[in-house]
Amino acid sequence: MKKLTLTAMAISLSISLFAQEKADQPTLQKIRQEGLENSKIMDIAFQITDVAGPRLSNSPGLKRAQDWAVQQFTSWGLKNVHLEAWGEFGRGWQIDKYYAATTLPYYHAIIGAPKAWTPSTKGPIKSEVILIKADTITDLAPYKGKLAGKIVLFDQVTLQPLAPSYKPDVVRYSDSTLNKMAEAEIQPQGQRSPRAGAANNMMAQMMKMRATRAAMASFMKDEQVGMILSYARGSYGTFFTSNGAPYALNATPVSPELEISAEDYLHILRLLRAGQKVEMEADIRTSFYDQDPQGYNVIAEIPGTDRKLKEEVVMIGGHYDSWHSATGATDNAAGAAVMMEAMRILKTIDFKPKRTIRIALWSSEEQGLFGSRGYVAKHFGDPKTMVLTKDQKKISAYYNLDNGTGAIRGIYAQGNTAAAPIFKEWLSPFQDLGATTVTLSNTGGTDHLAFDALGIPGFQFIQDPMDYNTRTHHSNQDTFDRLAEEDLKRAATIVATFVAHTAERKDQIPRKELPKAPEAPKK
Amino acid sequence: MKKLTLTAMAISLSISLFAQEKADQPTLQKIRQEGLENSKIMDIAFQITDVAGPRLSNSPGLKRAQDWAVQQFTSWGLKNVHLEAWGEFGRGWQIDKYYAATTLPYYHAIIGAPKAWTPSTKGPIKSEVILIKADTITDLAPYKGKLAGKIVLFDQVTLQPLAPSYKPDVVRYSDSTLNKMAEAEIQPQGQRSPRAGAANNMMAQMMKMRATRAAMASFMKDEQVGMILSYARGSYGTFFTSNGAPYALNATPVSPELEISAEDYLHILRLLRAGQKVEMEADIRTSFYDQDPQGYNVIAEIPGTDRKLKEEVVMIGGHYDSWHSATGATDNAAGAAVMMEAMRILKTIDFKPKRTIRIALWSSEEQGLFGSRGYVAKHFGDPKTMVLTKDQKKISAYYNLDNGTGAIRGIYAQGNTAAAPIFKEWLSPFQDLGATTVTLSNTGGTDHLAFDALGIPGFQFIQDPMDYNTRTHHSNQDTFDRLAEEDLKRAATIVATFVAHTAERKDQIPRKELPKAPEAPKK
C-alpha cells in the first residue's frame, strides 16, 4: 500500500484549491480580536470548575454545570438550547464526607477519596488494618469470618517504591516533536495492530484478573468488611482515581473502598509488613441518585442563514463530565470552556454562518464516550451495522477538544488525507501562536471517535501536554489552578476560525472511505 | 585581602603532609564493605520515620524516636548512651485529629494541617467562611463582633495564581556546579554583607509586620474566631508548613489555625472574591504536653582507646526533630539515620579509635538550632562572650548531615583553609561515588554552626539537592518514600571514614581563627 506523507500532499495540491477554503478576512479579524482581547474563557472555566464542582456522570455537580451552560447559552442568544438525553446511564453518585486517618502507631490524616460509586461506611468506623495476602479467591479462605467491620489492605507484592522523577511535570511540545508529527505517515485504514495475538492474550489475562477481582469483591462484601484501602497511582499528594464501582441501577453492591495516596498506602503497607499494628478511623458518606438514570448532553446552536446550507451542520464539542476527586479542570472543563468560548466569540461578533453551528457538551465520556456515542446513535446511525440516517450526510465536521489546558499546536487529521491540506491552510495565520502542525495520525480516547466511527469527519486538536499526563488527568489535583489562561484564549480563537471556515466553505469537509460494518445490518 | 582558592592551596601543599591524614587501609576497607554491603540504613530510617512518626520538638513522636535511639545505641554496644537535657524548650504538641472540608458550594475534603502549637477547634465546627480584607489592625474594625465561631480567610491581594513548573522536582548537582563550588573563593571572616543597610531595613519591616500580625492574632482571639485558614506554599497536594504558634509554657493563647494546600486556599479565595457563599466544617484536636519543658539530645559514644588521645573527641550528628505534617524523612531522619549507621558500621567492624567518637541527635533544630546550641553552651562556652571551657579544645571536629537524602558529593570546609586539603585527601577514594568536592564556601542553617560559632571545626557535607527544596523540606510529603537507599548507604560509608580519619589522625583538625565575641565577657 502506498504511503503518503502530508508534506508530499501539501506540495501536490495547488494553491487554486484553497480559494474556497476561507471564511472572509473581516470575520477572521473579528474572531481574533474578540478571542484574544475580550476573552471570557477564565470566567467560563471558573463556573464549570470552582462553582459547579466535580462533575461525575449523573452527579448533582454535573447537573449544576449543565444547568449553568443552558442558562449561559441562552443568555448569549444561542438557539435550540436544551439538555438532550442520549440514553440510560445509571446512578449518580457524590461524596458527602471524606475522613480517614491512622490512629496507631500515631495519628496521621490520609489523603484519598472514596472510589466512585462505592457506598458509605457504616457511620464512623475504627479498626485495626488487616493485611491480606491473596492473589486468588482460594487464598482468601483463611480470612473467612475474621473481617467483619475491619479495614483491609491487600499486600500487593509487585508494588514498587516510589521512584524520584528527574523530568519536569509540565512540558510543551518541541519543534522537533511537532515536525515528526507533521511527517507521520497515514495509518492504513482497518489495519489492525500487528500484535493482535499478544493483545488477545492480554485481554484474556485481563478478563481473568477481572473475574478474580469480582470474586474477591463478592467475598469482601459477604464478609461485611468495614472498608477496603486501594493504592492510588501518583506522588507528592497527587493521586489518580481509577474506575469506580458499577453504576448500573441494579449493580451488585460492593464494600466501601478508599483510594489513598501512594505515600499513605505504602506507609501503612510498610508498617504492616514489619509486623507493626496499624489502626485507622474513617467516616465516609456517599449518596446515590437513582431518580433519573438518563444521561444528558447540552446542545445549543447558532442557526445557519444560507437557504440551502443551513440544513447542514458544523459541530464542536468536548465532554463536560469529570472524575470525582477534583473539579476536572483539564479533563475536561478546559475543552468544554474553549468550545463554549468559541460559540460566545462567534455570537458576539454577530457571525451569520451559512451552515448551522452546533455545540455539544457530552456526558459520561469517562465511562466510555457514552454521551457522544449515544448522540450519534440517535442522530446518525449505528456503527455496528453502518445503517446510517439522512442526517449523517449533513454534518460537515465535528471538532473536539479534550487533551487538557495545553495550547493548540495543530490538529490530528485522523487519516483524512483530503482534509489535511485544508486544515494546513486554515492554520497558516496562526504561525505566531505556534499552531500550524497537521498530522495524519489518529488520536483516540475521546468523543471525535464516535463521529469517526460513522464516517463523519471527526477531529481532535493537538495540544501541548503540560502536566496532563503527570499530574492532572483523573487526579485530585485537576483544579482551576492548572488552567493556562493564554493557551485557552488562543485555543478558543483557533477553534472559532475552524468553525467559521467550515460553516462558510462551499463544500463539506471531505470524507474518508466509509468504515465497514463489524456486524451485518439487521433485517 | 588576598583570596585563596582551594585548587591553588591543594597544589601548594606537598604530598608529605598527608602521610598522617589517613586511618589505616584495612579499617577503610572494612568500613566500605560494611557500609555498602551490609547496610542497615533503611531499617534505621524506617524506625525514625514510619514507626516513630512526626517528631516535632518535645512531642510524643520525638520522645518515641529518642527512646528507640537510646535502645538501639545500647544494643549496638555504644557507651555513655543517654538523653541529655540542653535547656528549657517549652511545650510539646501533636495532632490528634485533622478534618476539614467545604460543604458549600459542594463537598470537598481539604488537604492541610493545623499550624504547630495551635489549639483545637471547639469540637466539630461548621460555619460560613468569612473573607477578611485587612492589612492593618484598623482595617479589622468593621469585623468586630461578627466573627465569633466563624471560619475566616484573609484576602491576600498579593497572592499569585500557581505557575506551572517546567523544571524537574528532583535534581542532582552537575559536574560544572560542583566544579564551581570547588573553585569558590574563601569568604573573608567577619565580613558583613555589603547590603547591611538594606538588611536592617528589611528587618525593620519584618518587625513591623510581625507586630501587625500579633495585633491581628490578638484581635482574632478576643473575637473568639472559630478557625483561621492560612495559605501553605506548595502545589499538587504538597504543602509546606511554616512556623507555628509560640511554644513557650506561658505563651499567649492563639486561635485555631489551619494551613491548607495552595489549591484549596485559592479555591475558597476565588469563590469568596466572586461573591459565592462558602461553608466549611472542621474538627481539629491537638494536644499540648507541658509536664517536662526540657529539651533533650540523644548522646552515645565509642570510647577512645589511646591513653592520651581518648580524652579528645570526634563528634558527628544531625537533628532528630522534624515538623509535624509528615515524618520528616529528608529533614532530617535521613541525616540522623546516616550518622547512626556510621556509628553502627564503626562498632560492627570493631573499630578501636584513638580518640573518642560521639554522636549527638539534636532536638529543636527547627526552632533555631536549640539542641546543638544548648549543648555547646553547656559543654564548650558562650558564643556571645567567647568565654570557653577546657573541653572546647578537646573536640577535634564536628560533622553534620542535614540537607536531605541526596548523595554526599563532598564537604563544605566552611572557610577552613587548613582543613580543606585534608578533606580533599580523605575524599580521594570516593571518586567512584562522585564525592570528591571540597568547597571553602560556608553553608548555614543547621547545627554545625553552633560549633563553628565557638571556634570548633564544624562541617556539613555537600549533598545532591534531589527534591529537598521543591517537595520535601518542611512539607507534608517528607516521607520514607523520598529516601534514596543507595545515596544514604554511601553517605554513611563516607561519614564513617571521615570519623575514622579524624579519630586516628596525629593532630586535631586545624582550627580557624577564633571568632570575636559580639559582647564583652561578663565579669
Interface residues (C-beta under 8 A of the other chain):
Chain A: F46 D50 V51 A52 G53 P54 P60 G61 R64 Q94 I95 D96 K97 Y98 Y99 A101 P105 Y106 Y107 H108 A109 I111 A113 P161 L162 P164 S165 Y166 K167 P168 D169 V170 V171 R172 S235 Y236 G237 T238 F239 S261 A262 E263 L266 H267 R270 L271 A274 Q276 M466 D467 R471 N476 Q477 T479 F480 D481 R482 A484
Chain B: F46 D50 V51 A52 G53 P54 P60 G61 R64 Q94 I95 D96 K97 Y98 Y99 A101 P105 Y106 Y107 H108 A109 I111 A113 P161 L162 P164 S165 Y166 K167 P168 D169 V170 V171 R172 S235 Y236 G237 T238 F239 S261 A262 E263 L266 H267 R270 L271 A274 Q276 M466 D467 R471 N476 Q477 T479 F480 D481 R482 A484
